[in-house]
Structures are given as structure tokens and as C-alpha cells.
């Protein structure tokens, strides 16, 4: 089911989404996005470079942000713009908790402020602009 623009109001909250971050998920999504940097799949090399373990790449994070918004908006929603900023890393064993709020709804466009946090703090923050029917 697709959300209609007429049914969206500033202040609406998106249903939260929790994503269990397994080692397999972090490695598989890095490879799927063709990011072969060793810090996303090799624990020993990630530690040698100063990280406590492998960590999620930005392309995977961007994909989860898109999934979070389109799970709410439905398949007819068109993402126009995704502006995100990374913060705390997502490590294996973490859970990323995605939350979002509609901050603008005008001229057929909707802005959703998103946040994905883990136990270390905000992993991703930003705004997604989408068009709804």
C-alpha cells in the first residue's frame, strides 16, 4: 500500500525500525555495493587501522535509510534527495534503531528527518525528500 500525499502531516512519526547488525550483514552489504575496503570485511585489518572491528559502509547505511522511508511511504513513493551524515560506526552485534519525523509536506513533496542510532550514539542523521502520489 502506498501512502498518499493528502494523508501526510508535518509531525507524523514513521514506525521505528530495528536492524540487527550481524557480521554477515555488514560484509554482504559492503560486497553488494562493491565496496571492497578491508575495514568492512577483515576484522584484523580494521583493528590495525584503529577500529575495534569491521564496520558498516556508507552505501549500506544509505540503503537502509531508503528502505526505512519507503517501508513507510510505499512502493509508489519516489525518493528525490537523500542527505545523510555518518556518526558513530555500526559494528557487528549492534542494533541500529531507525526513527523519523515528517518535517515538511508541500507541493507534493515530503521531507522526513531520519535518525539511525546504536548504543554508541547516532550512526546516521539526515533528511530524505520524496514525492508521493
Chimera marker file (.cmm) of the C-alpha trace (Angstrom):
<marker_set name="trace">
<marker id="1" x="0.000" y="0.000" z="0.000" r="1" g="1" b="0" radius="0.5"/>
<marker id="2" x="1.302" y="3.447" z="-0.897" r="1" g="1" b="0" radius="0.5"/>
<marker id="3" x="0.805" y="6.440" z="1.322" r="1" g="1" b="0" radius="0.5"/>
<marker id="4" x="-0.995" y="9.358" z="-0.361" r="1" g="1" b="0" radius="0.5"/>
<marker id="5" x="0.358" y="12.891" z="-0.068" r="1" g="1" b="0" radius="0.5"/>
<marker id="6" x="-3.006" y="14.084" z="1.268" r="1" g="1" b="0" radius="0.5"/>
<marker id="7" x="-2.639" y="11.725" z="4.242" r="1" g="1" b="0" radius="0.5"/>
<marker id="8" x="0.741" y="13.091" z="5.402" r="1" g="1" b="0" radius="0.5"/>
<marker id="9" x="1.100" y="15.827" z="8.011" r="1" g="1" b="0" radius="0.5"/>
<marker id="10" x="4.082" y="17.648" z="9.452" r="1" g="1" b="0" radius="0.5"/>
<marker id="11" x="4.899" y="15.977" z="12.757" r="1" g="1" b="0" radius="0.5"/>
<marker id="12" x="3.879" y="12.482" z="11.643" r="1" g="1" b="0" radius="0.5"/>
<marker id="13" x="6.287" y="9.898" z="13.026" r="1" g="1" b="0" radius="0.5"/>
<marker id="14" x="7.408" y="6.927" z="10.978" r="1" g="1" b="0" radius="0.5"/>
<marker id="15" x="7.160" y="3.489" z="12.573" r="1" g="1" b="0" radius="0.5"/>
<marker id="16" x="10.562" y="2.719" z="14.113" r="1" g="1" b="0" radius="0.5"/>
<marker id="17" x="12.734" y="0.048" z="12.521" r="1" g="1" b="0" radius="0.5"/>
<marker id="18" x="15.346" y="-2.007" z="14.358" r="1" g="1" b="0" radius="0.5"/>
<marker id="19" x="18.088" y="-3.624" z="12.311" r="1" g="1" b="0" radius="0.5"/>
<marker id="20" x="20.260" y="-6.291" z="13.932" r="1" g="1" b="0" radius="0.5"/>
<marker id="21" x="23.758" y="-5.736" z="12.589" r="1" g="1" b="0" radius="0.5"/>
<marker id="22" x="25.369" y="-9.105" z="12.127" r="1" g="1" b="0" radius="0.5"/>
<marker id="23" x="28.870" y="-9.609" z="10.774" r="1" g="1" b="0" radius="0.5"/>
<marker id="24" x="27.312" y="-11.298" z="7.729" r="1" g="1" b="0" radius="0.5"/>
<marker id="25" x="25.005" y="-8.334" z="7.048" r="1" g="1" b="0" radius="0.5"/>
<marker id="26" x="27.880" y="-5.832" z="7.245" r="1" g="1" b="0" radius="0.5"/>
<marker id="27" x="30.135" y="-7.883" z="4.959" r="1" g="1" b="0" radius="0.5"/>
<marker id="28" x="27.388" y="-8.841" z="2.492" r="1" g="1" b="0" radius="0.5"/>
<marker id="29" x="26.055" y="-5.300" z="2.081" r="1" g="1" b="0" radius="0.5"/>
<marker id="30" x="29.569" y="-3.923" z="1.562" r="1" g="1" b="0" radius="0.5"/>
<marker id="31" x="30.253" y="-6.520" z="-1.119" r="1" g="1" b="0" radius="0.5"/>
<marker id="32" x="26.819" y="-5.992" z="-2.713" r="1" g="1" b="0" radius="0.5"/>
<marker id="33" x="27.632" y="-2.291" z="-3.045" r="1" g="1" b="0" radius="0.5"/>
<marker id="34" x="31.051" y="-3.183" z="-4.494" r="1" g="1" b="0" radius="0.5"/>
<marker id="35" x="32.911" y="-1.665" z="-1.573" r="1" g="1" b="0" radius="0.5"/>
<marker id="36" x="35.859" y="-3.992" z="-1.081" r="1" g="1" b="0" radius="0.5"/>
<marker id="37" x="37.664" y="-1.868" z="1.514" r="1" g="1" b="0" radius="0.5"/>
<marker id="38" x="39.146" y="-4.258" z="4.045" r="1" g="1" b="0" radius="0.5"/>
<marker id="39" x="37.702" y="-2.357" z="7.039" r="1" g="1" b="0" radius="0.5"/>
<marker id="40" x="34.266" y="-3.664" z="6.006" r="1" g="1" b="0" radius="0.5"/>
<marker id="41" x="35.193" y="-7.380" z="5.977" r="1" g="1" b="0" radius="0.5"/>
<marker id="42" x="38.539" y="-8.057" z="7.688" r="1" g="1" b="0" radius="0.5"/>
<marker id="43" x="38.497" y="-7.642" z="11.486" r="1" g="1" b="0" radius="0.5"/>
<marker id="44" x="42.259" y="-7.843" z="11.908" r="1" g="1" b="0" radius="0.5"/>
<marker id="45" x="42.973" y="-5.174" z="9.283" r="1" g="1" b="0" radius="0.5"/>
<marker id="46" x="40.173" y="-2.961" z="10.622" r="1" g="1" b="0" radius="0.5"/>
<marker id="47" x="41.771" y="-3.155" z="14.077" r="1" g="1" b="0" radius="0.5"/>
<marker id="48" x="45.215" y="-2.382" z="12.639" r="1" g="1" b="0" radius="0.5"/>
<marker id="49" x="43.661" y="0.769" z="11.160" r="1" g="1" b="0" radius="0.5"/>
<marker id="50" x="42.291" y="1.849" z="14.550" r="1" g="1" b="0" radius="0.5"/>
<marker id="51" x="38.753" y="0.437" z="14.565" r="1" g="1" b="0" radius="0.5"/>
<marker id="52" x="37.512" y="-2.027" z="17.168" r="1" g="1" b="0" radius="0.5"/>
<marker id="53" x="36.112" y="-4.269" z="14.409" r="1" g="1" b="0" radius="0.5"/>
<marker id="54" x="34.720" y="-4.165" z="10.867" r="1" g="1" b="0" radius="0.5"/>
<marker id="55" x="32.015" y="-1.542" z="10.377" r="1" g="1" b="0" radius="0.5"/>
<marker id="56" x="29.151" y="-0.754" z="8.003" r="1" g="1" b="0" radius="0.5"/>
<marker id="57" x="29.910" y="1.297" z="4.899" r="1" g="1" b="0" radius="0.5"/>
<marker id="58" x="28.022" y="4.444" z="3.872" r="1" g="1" b="0" radius="0.5"/>
<marker id="59" x="26.392" y="2.800" z="0.858" r="1" g="1" b="0" radius="0.5"/>
<marker id="60" x="24.784" y="0.201" z="3.117" r="1" g="1" b="0" radius="0.5"/>
<marker id="61" x="23.654" y="2.914" z="5.519" r="1" g="1" b="0" radius="0.5"/>
<marker id="62" x="22.179" y="4.873" z="2.609" r="1" g="1" b="0" radius="0.5"/>
<marker id="63" x="20.299" y="1.760" z="1.502" r="1" g="1" b="0" radius="0.5"/>
<marker id="64" x="18.846" y="1.238" z="4.977" r="1" g="1" b="0" radius="0.5"/>
<marker id="65" x="17.744" y="4.885" z="5.111" r="1" g="1" b="0" radius="0.5"/>
<marker id="66" x="15.944" y="4.411" z="1.781" r="1" g="1" b="0" radius="0.5"/>
<marker id="67" x="14.363" y="1.170" z="2.979" r="1" g="1" b="0" radius="0.5"/>
<marker id="68" x="13.189" y="2.816" z="6.201" r="1" g="1" b="0" radius="0.5"/>
<marker id="69" x="11.432" y="5.657" z="4.375" r="1" g="1" b="0" radius="0.5"/>
<marker id="70" x="9.940" y="3.530" z="1.583" r="1" g="1" b="0" radius="0.5"/>
<marker id="71" x="8.688" y="0.892" z="4.059" r="1" g="1" b="0" radius="0.5"/>
<marker id="72" x="6.569" y="3.732" z="5.464" r="1" g="1" b="0" radius="0.5"/>
<marker id="73" x="5.684" y="5.514" z="2.219" r="1" g="1" b="0" radius="0.5"/>
<marker id="74" x="5.087" y="2.509" z="-0.045" r="1" g="1" b="0" radius="0.5"/>
<marker id="75" x="6.284" y="1.384" z="-3.469" r="1" g="1" b="0" radius="0.5"/>
<marker id="76" x="4.924" y="4.358" z="-5.451" r="1" g="1" b="0" radius="0.5"/>
<marker id="77" x="6.992" y="6.849" z="-3.432" r="1" g="1" b="0" radius="0.5"/>
<marker id="78" x="9.901" y="8.376" z="-5.334" r="1" g="1" b="0" radius="0.5"/>
<marker id="79" x="12.977" y="9.394" z="-3.380" r="1" g="1" b="0" radius="0.5"/>
<marker id="80" x="14.126" y="12.758" z="-4.741" r="1" g="1" b="0" radius="0.5"/>
<marker id="81" x="17.010" y="13.548" z="-2.422" r="1" g="1" b="0" radius="0.5"/>
<marker id="82" x="18.842" y="11.774" z="0.379" r="1" g="1" b="0" radius="0.5"/>
<marker id="83" x="21.160" y="13.876" z="2.527" r="1" g="1" b="0" radius="0.5"/>
<marker id="84" x="22.829" y="11.946" z="5.319" r="1" g="1" b="0" radius="0.5"/>
<marker id="85" x="25.721" y="12.364" z="7.682" r="1" g="1" b="0" radius="0.5"/>
<marker id="86" x="27.511" y="9.498" z="9.397" r="1" g="1" b="0" radius="0.5"/>
<marker id="87" x="28.431" y="9.494" z="13.058" r="1" g="1" b="0" radius="0.5"/>
<marker id="88" x="29.167" y="6.515" z="15.321" r="1" g="1" b="0" radius="0.5"/>
<marker id="89" x="30.148" y="3.324" z="13.484" r="1" g="1" b="0" radius="0.5"/>
<marker id="90" x="27.806" y="0.344" z="13.158" r="1" g="1" b="0" radius="0.5"/>
<marker id="91" x="29.710" y="-2.706" z="14.404" r="1" g="1" b="0" radius="0.5"/>
<marker id="92" x="28.708" y="-6.385" z="14.375" r="1" g="1" b="0" radius="0.5"/>
<marker id="93" x="26.450" y="-7.114" z="17.331" r="1" g="1" b="0" radius="0.5"/>
<marker id="94" x="24.939" y="-3.609" z="17.372" r="1" g="1" b="0" radius="0.5"/>
<marker id="95" x="21.307" y="-2.829" z="16.680" r="1" g="1" b="0" radius="0.5"/>
<marker id="96" x="20.539" y="0.263" z="14.615" r="1" g="1" b="0" radius="0.5"/>
<marker id="97" x="17.259" y="1.874" z="15.643" r="1" g="1" b="0" radius="0.5"/>
<marker id="98" x="15.774" y="3.978" z="12.834" r="1" g="1" b="0" radius="0.5"/>
<marker id="99" x="13.305" y="6.763" z="13.636" r="1" g="1" b="0" radius="0.5"/>
<marker id="100" x="11.885" y="9.544" z="11.512" r="1" g="1" b="0" radius="0.5"/>
<marker id="101" x="9.534" y="12.515" z="11.505" r="1" g="1" b="0" radius="0.5"/>
<marker id="102" x="7.826" y="14.410" z="8.687" r="1" g="1" b="0" radius="0.5"/>
<marker id="103" x="9.226" y="17.953" z="8.809" r="1" g="1" b="0" radius="0.5"/>
<marker id="104" x="7.712" y="19.356" z="5.589" r="1" g="1" b="0" radius="0.5"/>
<marker id="105" x="4.799" y="18.459" z="3.321" r="1" g="1" b="0" radius="0.5"/>
<marker id="106" x="4.220" y="20.917" z="0.475" r="1" g="1" b="0" radius="0.5"/>
<marker id="107" x="3.763" y="20.911" z="-3.297" r="1" g="1" b="0" radius="0.5"/>
<marker id="108" x="3.577" y="17.110" z="-3.409" r="1" g="1" b="0" radius="0.5"/>
<marker id="109" x="6.948" y="16.716" z="-1.683" r="1" g="1" b="0" radius="0.5"/>
<marker id="110" x="7.594" y="15.392" z="1.792" r="1" g="1" b="0" radius="0.5"/>
<marker id="111" x="10.740" y="15.869" z="3.880" r="1" g="1" b="0" radius="0.5"/>
<marker id="112" x="11.462" y="13.239" z="6.506" r="1" g="1" b="0" radius="0.5"/>
<marker id="113" x="14.160" y="13.781" z="9.098" r="1" g="1" b="0" radius="0.5"/>
<marker id="114" x="15.784" y="10.428" z="9.857" r="1" g="1" b="0" radius="0.5"/>
<marker id="115" x="17.976" y="9.116" z="12.625" r="1" g="1" b="0" radius="0.5"/>
<marker id="116" x="19.663" y="5.744" z="12.958" r="1" g="1" b="0" radius="0.5"/>
<marker id="117" x="21.259" y="5.197" z="16.347" r="1" g="1" b="0" radius="0.5"/>
<marker id="118" x="23.095" y="2.408" z="18.122" r="1" g="1" b="0" radius="0.5"/>
<marker id="119" x="24.480" y="2.133" z="21.664" r="1" g="1" b="0" radius="0.5"/>
<marker id="120" x="27.368" y="4.465" z="20.755" r="1" g="1" b="0" radius="0.5"/>
<marker id="121" x="25.047" y="7.254" z="19.570" r="1" g="1" b="0" radius="0.5"/>
<marker id="122" x="23.811" y="8.479" z="16.220" r="1" g="1" b="0" radius="0.5"/>
<marker id="123" x="25.114" y="6.377" z="13.350" r="1" g="1" b="0" radius="0.5"/>
<marker id="124" x="23.253" y="8.362" z="10.682" r="1" g="1" b="0" radius="0.5"/>
<marker id="125" x="21.219" y="11.555" z="10.640" r="1" g="1" b="0" radius="0.5"/>
<marker id="126" x="19.737" y="13.392" z="7.715" r="1" g="1" b="0" radius="0.5"/>
<marker id="127" x="16.777" y="14.311" z="5.576" r="1" g="1" b="0" radius="0.5"/>
<marker id="128" x="15.028" y="12.412" z="2.802" r="1" g="1" b="0" radius="0.5"/>
<marker id="129" x="12.842" y="14.256" z="0.300" r="1" g="1" b="0" radius="0.5"/>
<marker id="130" x="10.241" y="12.169" z="-1.501" r="1" g="1" b="0" radius="0.5"/>
<marker id="131" x="7.258" y="12.597" z="-3.797" r="1" g="1" b="0" radius="0.5"/>
<marker id="132" x="4.012" y="10.823" z="-3.015" r="1" g="1" b="0" radius="0.5"/>
<marker id="133" x="1.006" y="10.289" z="-5.288" r="1" g="1" b="0" radius="0.5"/>
<link id1="1" id2="2" r="1" g="1" b="0" radius="0.2"/>
<link id1="2" id2="3" r="1" g="1" b="0" radius="0.2"/>
<link id1="3" id2="4" r="1" g="1" b="0" radius="0.2"/>
<link id1="4" id2="5" r="1" g="1" b="0" radius="0.2"/>
<link id1="5" id2="6" r="1" g="1" b="0" radius="0.2"/>
<link id1="6" id2="7" r="1" g="1" b="0" radius="0.2"/>
<link id1="7" id2="8" r="1" g="1" b="0" radius="0.2"/>
<link id1="8" id2="9" r="1" g="1" b="0" radius="0.2"/>
<link id1="9" id2="10" r="1" g="1" b="0" radius="0.2"/>
<link id1="10" id2="11" r="1" g="1" b="0" radius="0.2"/>
<link id1="11" id2="12" r="1" g="1" b="0" radius="0.2"/>
<link id1="12" id2="13" r="1" g="1" b="0" radius="0.2"/>
<link id1="13" id2="14" r="1" g="1" b="0" radius="0.2"/>
<link id1="14" id2="15" r="1" g="1" b="0" radius="0.2"/>
<link id1="15" id2="16" r="1" g="1" b="0" radius="0.2"/>
<link id1="16" id2="17" r="1" g="1" b="0" radius="0.2"/>
<link id1="17" id2="18" r="1" g="1" b="0" radius="0.2"/>
<link id1="18" id2="19" r="1" g="1" b="0" radius="0.2"/>
<link id1="19" id2="20" r="1" g="1" b="0" radius="0.2"/>
<link id1="20" id2="21" r="1" g="1" b="0" radius="0.2"/>
<link id1="21" id2="22" r="1" g="1" b="0" radius="0.2"/>
<link id1="22" id2="23" r="1" g="1" b="0" radius="0.2"/>
<link id1="23" id2="24" r="1" g="1" b="0" radius="0.2"/>
<link id1="24" id2="25" r="1" g="1" b="0" radius="0.2"/>
<link id1="25" id2="26" r="1" g="1" b="0" radius="0.2"/>
<link id1="26" id2="27" r="1" g="1" b="0" radius="0.2"/>
<link id1="27" id2="28" r="1" g="1" b="0" radius="0.2"/>
<link id1="28" id2="29" r="1" g="1" b="0" radius="0.2"/>
<link id1="29" id2="30" r="1" g="1" b="0" radius="0.2"/>
<link id1="30" id2="31" r="1" g="1" b="0" radius="0.2"/>
<link id1="31" id2="32" r="1" g="1" b="0" radius="0.2"/>
<link id1="32" id2="33" r="1" g="1" b="0" radius="0.2"/>
<link id1="33" id2="34" r="1" g="1" b="0" radius="0.2"/>
<link id1="34" id2="35" r="1" g="1" b="0" radius="0.2"/>
<link id1="35" id2="36" r="1" g="1" b="0" radius="0.2"/>
<link id1="36" id2="37" r="1" g="1" b="0" radius="0.2"/>
<link id1="37" id2="38" r="1" g="1" b="0" radius="0.2"/>
<link id1="38" id2="39" r="1" g="1" b="0" radius="0.2"/>
<link id1="39" id2="40" r="1" g="1" b="0" radius="0.2"/>
<link id1="40" id2="41" r="1" g="1" b="0" radius="0.2"/>
<link id1="41" id2="42" r="1" g="1" b="0" radius="0.2"/>
<link id1="42" id2="43" r="1" g="1" b="0" radius="0.2"/>
<link id1="43" id2="44" r="1" g="1" b="0" radius="0.2"/>
<link id1="44" id2="45" r="1" g="1" b="0" radius="0.2"/>
<link id1="45" id2="46" r="1" g="1" b="0" radius="0.2"/>
<link id1="46" id2="47" r="1" g="1" b="0" radius="0.2"/>
<link id1="47" id2="48" r="1" g="1" b="0" radius="0.2"/>
<link id1="48" id2="49" r="1" g="1" b="0" radius="0.2"/>
<link id1="49" id2="50" r="1" g="1" b="0" radius="0.2"/>
<link id1="50" id2="51" r="1" g="1" b="0" radius="0.2"/>
<link id1="51" id2="52" r="1" g="1" b="0" radius="0.2"/>
<link id1="52" id2="53" r="1" g="1" b="0" radius="0.2"/>
<link id1="53" id2="54" r="1" g="1" b="0" radius="0.2"/>
<link id1="54" id2="55" r="1" g="1" b="0" radius="0.2"/>
<link id1="55" id2="56" r="1" g="1" b="0" radius="0.2"/>
<link id1="56" id2="57" r="1" g="1" b="0" radius="0.2"/>
<link id1="57" id2="58" r="1" g="1" b="0" radius="0.2"/>
<link id1="58" id2="59" r="1" g="1" b="0" radius="0.2"/>
<link id1="59" id2="60" r="1" g="1" b="0" radius="0.2"/>
<link id1="60" id2="61" r="1" g="1" b="0" radius="0.2"/>
<link id1="61" id2="62" r="1" g="1" b="0" radius="0.2"/>
<link id1="62" id2="63" r="1" g="1" b="0" radius="0.2"/>
<link id1="63" id2="64" r="1" g="1" b="0" radius="0.2"/>
<link id1="64" id2="65" r="1" g="1" b="0" radius="0.2"/>
<link id1="65" id2="66" r="1" g="1" b="0" radius="0.2"/>
<link id1="66" id2="67" r="1" g="1" b="0" radius="0.2"/>
<link id1="67" id2="68" r="1" g="1" b="0" radius="0.2"/>
<link id1="68" id2="69" r="1" g="1" b="0" radius="0.2"/>
<link id1="69" id2="70" r="1" g="1" b="0" radius="0.2"/>
<link id1="70" id2="71" r="1" g="1" b="0" radius="0.2"/>
<link id1="71" id2="72" r="1" g="1" b="0" radius="0.2"/>
<link id1="72" id2="73" r="1" g="1" b="0" radius="0.2"/>
<link id1="73" id2="74" r="1" g="1" b="0" radius="0.2"/>
<link id1="74" id2="75" r="1" g="1" b="0" radius="0.2"/>
<link id1="75" id2="76" r="1" g="1" b="0" radius="0.2"/>
<link id1="76" id2="77" r="1" g="1" b="0" radius="0.2"/>
<link id1="77" id2="78" r="1" g="1" b="0" radius="0.2"/>
<link id1="78" id2="79" r="1" g="1" b="0" radius="0.2"/>
<link id1="79" id2="80" r="1" g="1" b="0" radius="0.2"/>
<link id1="80" id2="81" r="1" g="1" b="0" radius="0.2"/>
<link id1="81" id2="82" r="1" g="1" b="0" radius="0.2"/>
<link id1="82" id2="83" r="1" g="1" b="0" radius="0.2"/>
<link id1="83" id2="84" r="1" g="1" b="0" radius="0.2"/>
<link id1="84" id2="85" r="1" g="1" b="0" radius="0.2"/>
<link id1="85" id2="86" r="1" g="1" b="0" radius="0.2"/>
<link id1="86" id2="87" r="1" g="1" b="0" radius="0.2"/>
<link id1="87" id2="88" r="1" g="1" b="0" radius="0.2"/>
<link id1="88" id2="89" r="1" g="1" b="0" radius="0.2"/>
<link id1="89" id2="90" r="1" g="1" b="0" radius="0.2"/>
<link id1="90" id2="91" r="1" g="1" b="0" radius="0.2"/>
<link id1="91" id2="92" r="1" g="1" b="0" radius="0.2"/>
<link id1="92" id2="93" r="1" g="1" b="0" radius="0.2"/>
<link id1="93" id2="94" r="1" g="1" b="0" radius="0.2"/>
<link id1="94" id2="95" r="1" g="1" b="0" radius="0.2"/>
<link id1="95" id2="96" r="1" g="1" b="0" radius="0.2"/>
<link id1="96" id2="97" r="1" g="1" b="0" radius="0.2"/>
<link id1="97" id2="98" r="1" g="1" b="0" radius="0.2"/>
<link id1="98" id2="99" r="1" g="1" b="0" radius="0.2"/>
<link id1="99" id2="100" r="1" g="1" b="0" radius="0.2"/>
<link id1="100" id2="101" r="1" g="1" b="0" radius="0.2"/>
<link id1="101" id2="102" r="1" g="1" b="0" radius="0.2"/>
<link id1="102" id2="103" r="1" g="1" b="0" radius="0.2"/>
<link id1="103" id2="104" r="1" g="1" b="0" radius="0.2"/>
<link id1="104" id2="105" r="1" g="1" b="0" radius="0.2"/>
<link id1="105" id2="106" r="1" g="1" b="0" radius="0.2"/>
<link id1="106" id2="107" r="1" g="1" b="0" radius="0.2"/>
<link id1="107" id2="108" r="1" g="1" b="0" radius="0.2"/>
<link id1="108" id2="109" r="1" g="1" b="0" radius="0.2"/>
<link id1="109" id2="110" r="1" g="1" b="0" radius="0.2"/>
<link id1="110" id2="111" r="1" g="1" b="0" radius="0.2"/>
<link id1="111" id2="112" r="1" g="1" b="0" radius="0.2"/>
<link id1="112" id2="113" r="1" g="1" b="0" radius="0.2"/>
<link id1="113" id2="114" r="1" g="1" b="0" radius="0.2"/>
<link id1="114" id2="115" r="1" g="1" b="0" radius="0.2"/>
<link id1="115" id2="116" r="1" g="1" b="0" radius="0.2"/>
<link id1="116" id2="117" r="1" g="1" b="0" radius="0.2"/>
<link id1="117" id2="118" r="1" g="1" b="0" radius="0.2"/>
<link id1="118" id2="119" r="1" g="1" b="0" radius="0.2"/>
<link id1="119" id2="120" r="1" g="1" b="0" radius="0.2"/>
<link id1="120" id2="121" r="1" g="1" b="0" radius="0.2"/>
<link id1="121" id2="122" r="1" g="1" b="0" radius="0.2"/>
<link id1="122" id2="123" r="1" g="1" b="0" radius="0.2"/>
<link id1="123" id2="124" r="1" g="1" b="0" radius="0.2"/>
<link id1="124" id2="125" r="1" g="1" b="0" radius="0.2"/>
<link id1="125" id2="126" r="1" g="1" b="0" radius="0.2"/>
<link id1="126" id2="127" r="1" g="1" b="0" radius="0.2"/>
<link id1="127" id2="128" r="1" g="1" b="0" radius="0.2"/>
<link id1="128" id2="129" r="1" g="1" b="0" radius="0.2"/>
<link id1="129" id2="130" r="1" g="1" b="0" radius="0.2"/>
<link id1="130" id2="131" r="1" g="1" b="0" radius="0.2"/>
<link id1="131" id2="132" r="1" g="1" b="0" radius="0.2"/>
<link id1="132" id2="133" r="1" g="1" b="0" radius="0.2"/>
</marker_set>
